[in-house]
Amino acid sequence: MESKRYSKQYNYEISYRNSRGMLIAFSVLLFGLGIFYLVAIGYIVFTPNSFDSSDLYNAIWSFIGFSIWSPFILIFIAYLYPDIKEDEKGLHFKFLFRTYDILWDEILYAKSPKPLGFSMSHNAILVLTKSRLTFFHRLYGLLYGKTSNPSFLISSKISNYSSITKTISEKTKANRHTNKQ
């Protein structure tokens, strides 16, 4: 007889998920605008009599701002709170069209996030892991928990917040108990 697999899905409101899509679309648009400035840089370099050096500097800074920093910041914000799926193996979430799996024994612990050392206005937890996630997840750990461990945030705005936090707490306690033996 085959055992039944359990799986729980924890989601944020549809408005948050829609805003995530809009932020990604906006970052693509800004990247395209930055490419326009890259073309302008090429034009300025190859027609030096047309523009002065301030035009070149403005085009370079615009390219950096639109094609590098804006998409970086927008992606950081868009995936700050991921929808999470839980099963017997661990937690799973999507980040930029890829699913990341965090096994239960890879979760170090969960704590209250403190963005840049300040308390948050709503309940949330920062889940620290030893799994390999993205550079963005290391930034989440640095900004919200002063750690270099890959981390992700779970806000109280997620469905069944108390259930997921209870499960994570139980699994991390079990991990610590297993590691002590």
Backbone as JSON Lines, residues from 0, in Angstrom:
{"i":0,"aa":"M","n":[0.83,-1.17,0.0],"ca":[0.0,0.0,0.0],"c":[0.88,1.24,0.0]}
{"i":1,"aa":"E","n":[0.6,2.15,-0.89],"ca":[1.42,3.36,-1.04],"c":[1.01,4.39,0.01]}
{"i":2,"aa":"S","n":[2.0,5.0,0.65],"ca":[1.69,6.02,1.65],"c":[1.3,7.32,0.95]}
{"i":3,"aa":"K","n":[0.42,8.01,1.57],"ca":[-0.08,9.26,1.01],"c":[0.91,10.38,1.31]}
{"i":4,"aa":"R","n":[1.34,11.1,0.27],"ca":[2.26,12.23,0.46],"c":[1.47,13.45,0.91]}
{"i":5,"aa":"Y","n":[2.0,14.12,1.89],"ca":[1.32,15.34,2.31],"c":[2.06,16.55,1.77]}
{"i":6,"aa":"S","n":[1.31,17.57,1.53],"ca":[1.89,18.81,1.02],"c":[0.98,19.95,1.44]}
{"i":7,"aa":"K","n":[1.58,20.99,1.96],"ca":[0.82,22.18,2.35],"c":[1.36,23.36,1.56]}
{"i":8,"aa":"Q","n":[0.48,24.21,1.14],"ca":[0.85,25.4,0.39],"c":[0.53,26.63,1.25]}
{"i":9,"aa":"Y","n":[1.51,27.52,1.37],"ca":[1.33,28.77,2.1],"c":[1.51,29.91,1.1]}
{"i":10,"aa":"N","n":[0.47,30.73,0.96],"ca":[0.49,31.79,-0.05],"c":[0.22,33.14,0.57]}
{"i":11,"aa":"Y","n":[0.7,34.15,-0.11],"ca":[0.36,35.53,0.22],"c":[-0.85,35.94,-0.6]}
{"i":12,"aa":"E","n":[-1.4,37.07,-0.29],"ca":[-2.57,37.55,-1.02],"c":[-2.28,37.68,-2.5]}
{"i":13,"aa":"I","n":[-3.32,37.62,-3.3],"ca":[-3.16,37.72,-4.74],"c":[-2.58,39.07,-5.14]}
{"i":14,"aa":"S","n":[-2.87,40.11,-4.39],"ca":[-2.32,41.43,-4.72],"c":[-0.8,41.45,-4.59]}
{"i":15,"aa":"Y","n":[-0.28,40.72,-3.58],"ca":[1.17,40.66,-3.43],"c":[1.8,39.87,-4.57]}
{"i":16,"aa":"R","n":[1.17,38.76,-4.95],"ca":[1.71,37.97,-6.05],"c":[1.64,38.74,-7.37]}
{"i":17,"aa":"N","n":[0.57,39.51,-7.57],"ca":[0.49,40.33,-8.77],"c":[1.54,41.44,-8.77]}
{"i":18,"aa":"S","n":[1.79,42.02,-7.62],"ca":[2.81,43.08,-7.55],"c":[4.19,42.5,-7.81]}
{"i":19,"aa":"R","n":[4.41,41.24,-7.43],"ca":[5.69,40.59,-7.73],"c":[5.88,40.52,-9.25]}
{"i":20,"aa":"G","n":[4.84,40.13,-9.97],"ca":[4.91,40.08,-11.43],"c":[5.14,41.44,-12.04]}
{"i":21,"aa":"M","n":[4.49,42.46,-11.48],"ca":[4.67,43.82,-12.01],"c":[6.09,44.32,-11.75]}
{"i":22,"aa":"L","n":[6.65,44.01,-10.6],"ca":[8.02,44.42,-10.31],"c":[9.02,43.75,-11.26]}
{"i":23,"aa":"I","n":[8.8,42.48,-11.57],"ca":[9.68,41.79,-12.51],"c":[9.54,42.41,-13.9]}
{"i":24,"aa":"A","n":[8.3,42.68,-14.33],"ca":[8.09,43.31,-15.64],"c":[8.73,44.7,-15.69]}
{"i":25,"aa":"F","n":[8.6,45.44,-14.6],"ca":[9.2,46.78,-14.55],"c":[10.72,46.7,-14.59]}
{"i":26,"aa":"S","n":[11.3,45.68,-13.95],"ca":[12.76,45.54,-13.99],"c":[13.23,45.21,-15.4]}
{"i":27,"aa":"V","n":[12.45,44.42,-16.15],"ca":[12.79,44.13,-17.55],"c":[12.7,45.41,-18.38]}
{"i":28,"aa":"L","n":[11.67,46.21,-18.13],"ca":[11.53,47.48,-18.84],"c":[12.7,48.41,-18.55]}
{"i":29,"aa":"L","n":[13.1,48.52,-17.29],"ca":[14.22,49.38,-16.94],"c":[15.54,48.86,-17.52]}
{"i":30,"aa":"F","n":[15.68,47.55,-17.56],"ca":[16.87,46.98,-18.19],"c":[16.93,47.38,-19.66]}
{"i":31,"aa":"G","n":[15.79,47.31,-20.34],"ca":[15.72,47.74,-21.75],"c":[16.06,49.2,-21.91]}
{"i":32,"aa":"L","n":[15.59,50.03,-20.99],"ca":[15.92,51.46,-21.03],"c":[17.41,51.66,-20.83]}
{"i":33,"aa":"G","n":[18.0,50.87,-19.96],"ca":[19.44,50.94,-19.74],"c":[20.22,50.56,-20.99]}
{"i":34,"aa":"I","n":[19.72,49.59,-21.74],"ca":[20.37,49.2,-23.0],"c":[20.33,50.36,-23.99]}
{"i":35,"aa":"F","n":[19.25,51.13,-23.96],"ca":[19.18,52.34,-24.79],"c":[20.34,53.27,-24.45]}
{"i":36,"aa":"Y","n":[20.62,53.43,-23.17],"ca":[21.75,54.29,-22.76],"c":[23.09,53.66,-23.14]}
{"i":37,"aa":"L","n":[23.17,52.35,-23.15],"ca":[24.39,51.69,-23.61],"c":[24.64,52.0,-25.09]}
{"i":38,"aa":"V","n":[23.59,51.98,-25.88],"ca":[23.7,52.35,-27.3],"c":[24.13,53.82,-27.41]}
{"i":39,"aa":"A","n":[23.58,54.66,-26.53],"ca":[23.96,56.08,-26.54],"c":[25.44,56.24,-26.19]}
{"i":40,"aa":"I","n":[25.95,55.42,-25.28],"ca":[27.38,55.47,-24.94],"c":[28.21,55.15,-26.17]}
{"i":41,"aa":"G","n":[27.81,54.11,-26.89],"ca":[28.53,53.76,-28.12],"c":[28.49,54.88,-29.14]}
{"i":42,"aa":"Y","n":[27.35,55.52,-29.28],"ca":[27.21,56.62,-30.22],"c":[28.1,57.79,-29.81]}
{"i":43,"aa":"I","n":[28.13,58.1,-28.52],"ca":[28.94,59.21,-28.03],"c":[30.42,58.93,-28.25]}
{"i":44,"aa":"V","n":[30.83,57.69,-27.98],"ca":[32.24,57.33,-28.13],"c":[32.68,57.4,-29.59]}
{"i":45,"aa":"F","n":[31.82,56.96,-30.49],"ca":[32.21,56.92,-31.91],"c":[31.93,58.2,-32.68]}
{"i":46,"aa":"T","n":[31.24,59.15,-32.08],"ca":[31.05,60.48,-32.68],"c":[31.42,61.54,-31.65]}
{"i":47,"aa":"P","n":[32.7,61.7,-31.38],"ca":[33.13,62.58,-30.29],"c":[32.82,64.06,-30.53]}
{"i":48,"aa":"N","n":[32.63,64.48,-31.73],"ca":[32.37,65.9,-31.99],"c":[30.94,66.3,-31.67]}
{"i":49,"aa":"S","n":[30.05,65.31,-31.53],"ca":[28.63,65.61,-31.33],"c":[28.29,65.99,-29.9]}
{"i":50,"aa":"F","n":[28.96,65.38,-28.92],"ca":[28.6,65.58,-27.52],"c":[29.83,65.92,-26.7]}
{"i":51,"aa":"D","n":[29.57,66.49,-25.53],"ca":[30.69,66.74,-24.62],"c":[30.79,65.6,-23.61]}
{"i":52,"aa":"S","n":[31.79,65.67,-22.75],"ca":[32.04,64.57,-21.81],"c":[30.93,64.4,-20.78]}
{"i":53,"aa":"S","n":[30.2,65.45,-20.45],"ca":[29.11,65.32,-19.47],"c":[28.01,64.42,-20.03]}
{"i":54,"aa":"D","n":[27.78,64.45,-21.34],"ca":[26.79,63.54,-21.93],"c":[27.23,62.09,-21.78]}
{"i":55,"aa":"L","n":[28.52,61.85,-21.95],"ca":[29.04,60.49,-21.79],"c":[28.88,60.02,-20.35]}
{"i":56,"aa":"Y","n":[29.23,60.85,-19.38],"ca":[29.09,60.47,-17.97],"c":[27.62,60.24,-17.62]}
{"i":57,"aa":"N","n":[26.74,61.1,-18.1],"ca":[25.31,60.92,-17.83],"c":[24.8,59.61,-18.42]}
{"i":58,"aa":"A","n":[25.23,59.29,-19.62],"ca":[24.8,58.04,-20.26],"c":[25.35,56.83,-19.49]}
{"i":59,"aa":"I","n":[26.59,56.9,-19.05],"ca":[27.17,55.79,-18.28],"c":[26.42,55.58,-16.97]}
{"i":60,"aa":"W","n":[26.17,56.65,-16.23],"ca":[25.45,56.52,-14.96],"c":[24.01,56.09,-15.18]}
{"i":61,"aa":"S","n":[23.39,56.53,-16.24],"ca":[22.02,56.09,-16.55],"c":[22.0,54.61,-16.88]}
{"i":62,"aa":"F","n":[22.99,54.14,-17.65],"ca":[23.07,52.72,-17.96],"c":[23.23,51.91,-16.68]}
{"i":63,"aa":"I","n":[24.13,52.32,-15.81],"ca":[24.35,51.59,-14.55],"c":[23.09,51.59,-13.7]}
{"i":64,"aa":"G","n":[22.44,52.74,-13.6],"ca":[21.23,52.84,-12.78],"c":[20.08,52.03,-13.32]}
{"i":65,"aa":"F","n":[19.83,52.15,-14.62],"ca":[18.67,51.47,-15.2],"c":[18.91,49.99,-15.46]}
{"i":66,"aa":"S","n":[20.07,49.6,-15.93],"ca":[20.29,48.2,-16.31],"c":[20.84,47.33,-15.2]}
{"i":67,"aa":"I","n":[21.43,47.92,-14.18],"ca":[22.03,47.09,-13.13],"c":[21.31,47.28,-11.8]}
{"i":68,"aa":"W","n":[21.31,48.49,-11.27],"ca":[20.78,48.7,-9.92],"c":[19.27,48.58,-9.84]}
{"i":69,"aa":"S","n":[18.55,49.16,-10.77],"ca":[17.08,49.11,-10.68],"c":[16.56,47.68,-10.74]}
{"i":70,"aa":"P","n":[16.95,46.86,-11.72],"ca":[16.46,45.47,-11.7],"c":[16.9,44.71,-10.44]}
{"i":71,"aa":"F","n":[18.11,44.94,-9.98],"ca":[18.61,44.29,-8.78],"c":[17.72,44.61,-7.58]}
{"i":72,"aa":"I","n":[17.42,45.87,-7.39],"ca":[16.59,46.3,-6.26],"c":[15.16,45.79,-6.4]}
{"i":73,"aa":"L","n":[14.61,45.86,-7.62],"ca":[13.24,45.41,-7.82],"c":[13.1,43.9,-7.62]}
{"i":74,"aa":"I","n":[14.07,43.13,-8.05],"ca":[14.02,41.68,-7.83],"c":[14.17,41.38,-6.34]}
{"i":75,"aa":"F","n":[15.04,42.1,-5.66],"ca":[15.21,41.95,-4.22],"c":[13.87,42.15,-3.51]}
{"i":76,"aa":"I","n":[13.14,43.18,-3.89],"ca":[11.85,43.48,-3.26],"c":[10.79,42.47,-3.67]}
{"i":77,"aa":"A","n":[10.77,42.09,-4.94],"ca":[9.72,41.21,-5.46],"c":[9.72,39.85,-4.77]}
{"i":78,"aa":"Y","n":[10.88,39.34,-4.42],"ca":[10.97,38.01,-3.82],"c":[11.3,38.05,-2.34]}
{"i":79,"aa":"L","n":[11.03,39.16,-1.69],"ca":[11.3,39.27,-0.26],"c":[10.5,38.25,0.54]}
{"i":80,"aa":"Y","n":[9.23,38.07,0.19],"ca":[8.35,37.11,0.85],"c":[7.85,36.09,-0.17]}
{"i":81,"aa":"P","n":[8.48,34.91,-0.24],"ca":[8.06,33.93,-1.25],"c":[6.87,33.09,-0.77]}
{"i":82,"aa":"D","n":[6.04,32.63,-1.71],"ca":[5.04,31.61,-1.4],"c":[5.81,30.33,-1.12]}
{"i":83,"aa":"I","n":[5.34,29.55,-0.16],"ca":[6.1,28.39,0.3],"c":[5.24,27.13,0.23]}
{"i":84,"aa":"K","n":[5.86,26.07,-0.18],"ca":[5.23,24.75,-0.16],"c":[5.99,23.89,0.84]}
{"i":85,"aa":"E","n":[5.26,23.17,1.66],"ca":[5.86,22.3,2.68],"c":[5.47,20.86,2.39]}
{"i":86,"aa":"D","n":[6.41,19.96,2.53],"ca":[6.11,18.53,2.47],"c":[7.0,17.79,3.45]}
{"i":87,"aa":"E","n":[7.0,16.47,3.39],"ca":[7.77,15.7,4.37],"c":[9.27,15.89,4.23]}
{"i":88,"aa":"K","n":[9.74,16.34,3.07],"ca":[11.18,16.54,2.86],"c":[11.66,17.9,3.35]}
{"i":89,"aa":"G","n":[10.81,18.93,3.24],"ca":[11.23,20.27,3.64],"c":[10.35,21.35,3.06]}
{"i":90,"aa":"L","n":[10.96,22.51,2.84],"ca":[10.25,23.67,2.3],"c":[10.72,23.92,0.87]}
{"i":91,"aa":"H","n":[9.82,24.44,0.04],"ca":[10.12,24.7,-1.36],"c":[9.52,26.05,-1.73]}
{"i":92,"aa":"F","n":[10.26,26.84,-2.47],"ca":[9.73,28.13,-2.95],"c":[10.39,28.48,-4.27]}
{"i":93,"aa":"K","n":[9.75,29.39,-4.99],"ca":[10.27,29.82,-6.29],"c":[10.98,31.16,-6.14]}
{"i":94,"aa":"F","n":[12.06,31.28,-6.87],"ca":[12.79,32.54,-6.95],"c":[13.25,32.68,-8.4]}
{"i":95,"aa":"L","n":[12.76,33.7,-9.07],"ca":[13.07,33.95,-10.47],"c":[12.9,32.69,-11.34]}
{"i":96,"aa":"F","n":[11.72,32.13,-11.3],"ca":[11.32,31.03,-12.18],"c":[12.03,29.71,-11.88]}
{"i":97,"aa":"R","n":[12.72,29.61,-10.76],"ca":[13.38,28.37,-10.37],"c":[12.9,27.98,-8.97]}
{"i":98,"aa":"T","n":[12.68,26.7,-8.76],"ca":[12.24,26.22,-7.46],"c":[13.46,25.82,-6.62]}
{"i":99,"aa":"Y","n":[13.49,26.29,-5.4],"ca":[14.56,25.96,-4.45],"c":[13.98,25.07,-3.37]}
{"i":100,"aa":"D","n":[14.72,24.02,-3.06],"ca":[14.3,23.07,-2.04],"c":[15.22,23.2,-0.83]}
{"i":101,"aa":"I","n":[14.61,23.31,0.34],"ca":[15.37,23.38,1.58],"c":[14.92,22.2,2.43]}
{"i":102,"aa":"L","n":[15.8,21.26,2.6],"ca":[15.48,20.09,3.4],"c":[15.39,20.48,4.87]}
{"i":103,"aa":"W","n":[14.63,19.71,5.63],"ca":[14.43,20.06,7.03],"c":[15.75,20.11,7.79]}
{"i":104,"aa":"D","n":[16.7,19.25,7.48],"ca":[17.96,19.27,8.22],"c":[18.9,20.4,7.77]}
{"i":105,"aa":"E","n":[18.53,21.14,6.73],"ca":[19.33,22.29,6.3],"c":[18.91,23.59,6.99]}
{"i":106,"aa":"I","n":[17.8,23.57,7.69],"ca":[17.35,24.76,8.4],"c":[18.09,24.85,9.72]}
{"i":107,"aa":"L","n":[18.81,25.94,9.92],"ca":[19.57,26.13,11.15],"c":[18.66,26.57,12.29]}
{"i":108,"aa":"Y","n":[17.94,27.66,12.08],"ca":[16.99,28.16,13.06],"c":[16.21,29.3,12.45]}
{"i":109,"aa":"A","n":[15.2,29.75,13.17],"ca":[14.38,30.89,12.76],"c":[14.42,31.92,13.88]}
{"i":110,"aa":"K","n":[14.43,33.16,13.48],"ca":[14.45,34.23,14.48],"c":[13.68,35.42,13.97]}
{"i":111,"aa":"S","n":[13.48,36.4,14.84],"ca":[12.81,37.63,14.43],"c":[13.73,38.45,13.55]}
{"i":112,"aa":"P","n":[13.22,38.9,12.42],"ca":[14.07,39.74,11.56],"c":[14.15,41.15,12.11]}
{"i":113,"aa":"K","n":[15.3,41.75,11.93],"ca":[15.5,43.15,12.32],"c":[16.18,43.84,11.15]}
{"i":114,"aa":"P","n":[15.39,44.44,10.26],"ca":[15.99,45.1,9.11],"c":[16.91,46.23,9.55]}
{"i":115,"aa":"L","n":[18.19,46.07,9.24],"ca":[19.23,47.04,9.61],"c":[19.21,47.33,11.1]}
{"i":116,"aa":"G","n":[18.82,46.34,11.91],"ca":[18.83,46.48,13.35],"c":[17.55,47.03,13.96]}
{"i":117,"aa":"F","n":[16.56,47.37,13.14],"ca":[15.3,47.93,13.63],"c":[14.23,46.84,13.7]}
{"i":118,"aa":"S","n":[13.28,47.0,14.61],"ca":[12.18,46.05,14.72],"c":[11.19,46.27,13.58]}
{"i":119,"aa":"M","n":[10.55,45.18,13.15],"ca":[9.55,45.27,12.08],"c":[8.2,45.63,12.68]}
{"i":120,"aa":"S","n":[7.35,46.23,11.85],"ca":[6.04,46.66,12.33],"c":[5.03,45.52,12.37]}
{"i":121,"aa":"H","n":[5.33,44.38,11.74],"ca":[4.44,43.23,11.79],"c":[5.25,41.97,12.1]}
{"i":122,"aa":"N","n":[4.55,40.93,12.46],"ca":[5.23,39.67,12.8],"c":[5.82,39.04,11.55]}
{"i":123,"aa":"A","n":[6.99,38.5,11.7],"ca":[7.67,37.78,10.63],"c":[8.78,36.96,11.26]}
{"i":124,"aa":"I","n":[9.26,35.98,10.49],"ca":[10.42,35.22,10.94],"c":[11.44,35.18,9.8]}
{"i":125,"aa":"L","n":[12.69,35.12,10.19],"ca":[13.79,34.95,9.25],"c":[14.29,33.53,9.44]}
{"i":126,"aa":"V","n":[14.23,32.75,8.38],"ca":[14.65,31.35,8.43],"c":[16.06,31.27,7.87]}
{"i":127,"aa":"L","n":[17.01,30.87,8.71],"ca":[18.4,30.74,8.3],"c":[18.67,29.29,7.9]}
{"i":128,"aa":"T","n":[19.37,29.13,6.8],"ca":[19.63,27.8,6.28],"c":[21.12,27.59,6.03]}
{"i":129,"aa":"K","n":[21.48,26.35,5.83],"ca":[22.83,26.05,5.4],"c":[22.81,25.52,3.97]}
{"i":130,"aa":"S","n":[21.66,25.64,3.31],"ca":[21.55,25.2,1.92],"c":[22.08,26.28,0.99]}
{"i":131,"aa":"R","n":[22.35,25.89,-0.22],"ca":[22.87,26.84,-1.2],"c":[21.69,27.51,-1.9]}
{"i":132,"aa":"L","n":[21.52,28.76,-1.62],"ca":[20.47,29.54,-2.27],"c":[21.16,30.61,-3.12]}
{"i":133,"aa":"T","n":[20.48,31.68,-3.41],"ca":[21.04,32.72,-4.28],"c":[21.78,33.79,-3.48]}
{"i":134,"aa":"F","n":[22.46,34.64,-4.22],"ca":[23.12,35.8,-3.63],"c":[22.1,36.69,-2.92]}
{"i":135,"aa":"F","n":[20.9,36.79,-3.47],"ca":[19.86,37.6,-2.85],"c":[19.51,37.07,-1.46]}
{"i":136,"aa":"H","n":[19.51,35.75,-1.3],"ca":[19.18,35.17,0.01],"c":[20.27,35.44,1.04]}
{"i":137,"aa":"R","n":[21.5,35.57,0.59],"ca":[22.56,35.99,1.52],"c":[22.35,37.45,1.93]}
{"i":138,"aa":"L","n":[21.89,38.27,0.98],"ca":[21.58,39.67,1.31],"c":[20.42,39.77,2.29]}
{"i":139,"aa":"Y","n":[19.39,38.92,2.11],"ca":[18.29,38.9,3.08],"c":[18.83,38.6,4.48]}
{"i":140,"aa":"G","n":[19.74,37.63,4.55],"ca":[20.35,37.29,5.84],"c":[21.15,38.45,6.43]}
{"i":141,"aa":"L","n":[21.92,39.12,5.58],"ca":[22.72,40.26,6.06],"c":[21.85,41.41,6.52]}
{"i":142,"aa":"L","n":[20.86,41.77,5.74],"ca":[20.04,42.93,6.07],"c":[19.05,42.68,7.2]}
{"i":143,"aa":"Y","n":[18.53,41.47,7.29],"ca":[17.48,41.2,8.26],"c":[17.95,40.39,9.48]}
{"i":144,"aa":"G","n":[19.15,39.84,9.43],"ca":[19.57,39.03,10.56],"c":[21.04,39.1,10.9]}
{"i":145,"aa":"K","n":[21.78,39.99,10.23],"ca":[23.22,40.14,10.48],"c":[23.95,38.8,10.39]}
{"i":146,"aa":"T","n":[23.64,38.03,9.36],"ca":[24.28,36.74,9.16],"c":[24.62,36.57,7.69]}
{"i":147,"aa":"S","n":[25.64,35.79,7.42],"ca":[26.0,35.52,6.03],"c":[25.34,34.24,5.52]}
{"i":148,"aa":"N","n":[24.56,33.58,6.37],"ca":[23.84,32.38,5.95],"c":[22.7,32.76,5.01]}
{"i":149,"aa":"P","n":[22.47,31.95,3.99],"ca":[21.3,32.19,3.14],"c":[20.04,32.13,4.0]}
{"i":150,"aa":"S","n":[19.15,33.07,3.79],"ca":[17.96,33.19,4.61],"c":[16.78,33.61,3.75]}
{"i":151,"aa":"F","n":[15.6,33.42,4.29],"ca":[14.4,33.94,3.65],"c":[13.41,34.33,4.72]}
{"i":152,"aa":"L","n":[12.52,35.25,4.35],"ca":[11.57,35.81,5.28],"c":[10.19,35.18,5.09]}
{"i":153,"aa":"I","n":[9.5,35.01,6.19],"ca":[8.1,34.6,6.16],"c":[7.33,35.62,6.98]}
{"i":154,"aa":"S","n":[6.43,36.32,6.35],"ca":[5.63,37.34,7.01],"c":[4.36,36.74,7.59]}
{"i":155,"aa":"S","n":[3.82,37.4,8.58],"ca":[2.55,36.95,9.17],"c":[1.4,37.13,8.2]}
{"i":156,"aa":"K","n":[1.63,37.77,7.09],"ca":[0.61,37.96,6.07],"c":[0.4,36.7,5.22]}
{"i":157,"aa":"I","n":[1.23,35.68,5.39],"ca":[1.09,34.43,4.64],"c":[-0.07,33.62,5.22]}
{"i":158,"aa":"S","n":[-0.7,32.82,4.4],"ca":[-1.78,31.98,4.9],"c":[-1.22,30.96,5.9]}
{"i":159,"aa":"N","n":[-1.97,30.72,6.95],"ca":[-1.59,29.75,8.0],"c":[-0.2,30.02,8.58]}
{"i":160,"aa":"Y","n":[0.06,31.27,8.89],"ca":[1.36,31.67,9.44],"c":[1.72,30.88,10.7]}
{"i":161,"aa":"S","n":[0.77,30.72,11.6],"ca":[1.07,30.0,12.85],"c":[1.43,28.54,12.58]}
{"i":162,"aa":"S","n":[0.82,27.94,11.59],"ca":[1.11,26.54,11.26],"c":[2.54,26.38,10.73]}
{"i":163,"aa":"I","n":[2.95,27.24,9.83],"ca":[4.29,27.1,9.25],"c":[5.37,27.45,10.28]}
{"i":164,"aa":"T","n":[5.13,28.45,11.1],"ca":[6.13,28.78,12.11],"c":[6.25,27.67,13.15]}
{"i":165,"aa":"K","n":[5.13,27.05,13.49],"ca":[5.16,25.93,14.45],"c":[5.93,24.76,13.85]}
{"i":166,"aa":"T","n":[5.68,24.45,12.59],"ca":[6.39,23.34,11.94],"c":[7.88,23.61,11.87]}
{"i":167,"aa":"I","n":[8.26,24.82,11.49],"ca":[9.69,25.16,11.41],"c":[10.34,25.07,12.78]}
{"i":168,"aa":"S","n":[9.65,25.54,13.8],"ca":[10.18,25.48,15.16],"c":[10.38,24.02,15.59]}
{"i":169,"aa":"E","n":[9.4,23.17,15.32],"ca":[9.51,21.76,15.69],"c":[10.67,21.08,14.95]}
{"i":170,"aa":"K","n":[10.8,21.37,13.66],"ca":[11.84,20.72,12.86],"c":[13.24,21.19,13.28]}
{"i":171,"aa":"T","n":[13.38,22.48,13.61],"ca":[14.71,22.95,14.04],"c":[15.07,22.39,15.41]}
{"i":172,"aa":"K","n":[14.09,22.24,16.3],"ca":[14.36,21.6,17.59],"c":[14.79,20.16,17.38]}
{"i":173,"aa":"A","n":[14.12,19.46,16.48],"ca":[14.48,18.07,16.19],"c":[15.88,18.0,15.59]}
{"i":174,"aa":"N","n":[16.23,18.97,14.73],"ca":[17.58,19.03,14.14],"c":[18.63,19.22,15.22]}
{"i":175,"aa":"R","n":[18.39,20.11,16.15],"ca":[19.36,20.37,17.22],"c":[19.5,19.13,18.12]}
{"i":176,"aa":"H","n":[18.39,18.49,18.37],"ca":[18.44,17.29,19.21],"c":[19.21,16.18,18.49]}
{"i":177,"aa":"T","n":[19.01,16.02,17.2],"ca":[19.72,15.0,16.42],"c":[21.21,15.32,16.34]}
{"i":178,"aa":"N","n":[21.55,16.61,16.18],"ca":[22.95,17.02,16.07],"c":[23.72,16.86,17.38]}
{"i":179,"aa":"K","n":[23.01,16.94,18.53],"ca":[23.67,16.79,19.83],"c":[24.08,15.35,20.09]}
{"i":180,"aa":"Q","n":[23.36,14.43,19.48],"ca":[23.65,13.01,19.74],"c":[24.8,12.52,18.94]}
